[in-house]
Amino acid sequence: PQIVLNGEKAEDVPKSIEIKGLKISVRKLTKQDVEQRNLPPSTTGAVITSVDENSPINYLRINNIIVEAQKKKIKTVGDLQNIVNSRLRSSDKTILIAVINNQNQKRYIGVKLK
């Protein structure tokens, strides 16, 4: 038997990975996400699937989409992981991210990594 979520087969739902530096889990933004939320077709990013209470961005919500980090477009969850990891190795440990919230409003947030 196949598990169906929101009309999508389970294997169509990308798996979540943990971004340790931000203490969140994310999955890739899918075409279905873009269509359901009426986002521009070219939108790419990482959808937040869980937020640790100790996360430096614990005020963000599940289903918010991280679309940029350090002014680079996020195309895969690996992009986000790599940028966060390189910022963790830097001296100031800050990162600028662009997030689309659940009302489809985009905003920029400066985050101090822990």
N, C-alpha and C positions, 0 to 999 in steps of 0.2 A: 504493500500500500504506500502511496506517496503522500507526503505531508504537503498541504497546500496552505500558504499564507497569503491573504489578500489576493487570491487568484494567481499567485506565482508558485511554481513548484519549488520545493525546498532547495534544490540544487541551483536555482536561479538567484537565490539570495546570497550575496557575497558573505564570506565569513568575516567575523570581527577580529581585529588584532589590537593588542594593547599598545598604546604609546606611553611607555613608562615615564618619560620626562614630564608629561602633562597629566599623568594618572587618569587617562581616559581610554575607552576602547572605541574604535571606529571601523566602519566598513566602507567600501567603495560606493560612491553615488552611482545609481543605475539609471538607464534610460527611463524606466518606469517611475523612479523617484522624480525625475525632471518633468515628466509628463503630468504626474499626479499633482505636482506643486506648481504647475504652469511657469516653470523657470525657463530662461532662454535655452534653446536646444544645445548651445555650446557649453553650458555649465558643467564643470567637472569639480570633484572634491571628495571629501571624506565625511560620511555621516556619523555623528556621535551616537554610539549605541549604549554606552554607560559612562558615568562620571563618578569618580571616587569622591567621597566627602572631603578628602584632604587635597583634592586637585587644586592647582592654582587658578583653574577656570571652573570652579564648582558652581558658579552662577549660570553657566550655560546649561541648556536642556538637551535631553535625548532628542534626536532627529534634527538638531541644529547641524548645519553643514559648514565645515571648514573648507573654504575655497582657495585661500592663499596663505602662505607663510613666508615671511621675509620677502614680500613682493613677488614671490614665484607662485604661479598657478599650481594647485594640487591636482594632478591627474590620477594618481594612484595613492593608496594608503602608504606605500613604500616611500613616495616623495615626502609625505609628512614626517614619517619616521626618520628619514635621512636628515631632513632639515632640523628637526628637534635634536637629534643626536649630535649634529655638528654644533648647534648652539650650546648644548650641554658642555661641550669641550672648550667653548670659548670663555673668555674671562668674564664677560658681563652677564652671561646666562639669561638674556632677555630675548624675546621673540615677538614679532609683530604678526598677528594672524587676522585674516578677514573671515567673518562668519556670517552666514545667512541664517537668521532665526526662523522660528516656526511661522512667523507672519511674512516671511520672504523679504525681510529688511536686512540689508547688508551693513555691517559695521566693522570697524577696525579696532582691535584690542591689543594693547601691549601686555605681555605676560612675563612675569619673572619665574623662570624654571627653578625647581627645587632640587 
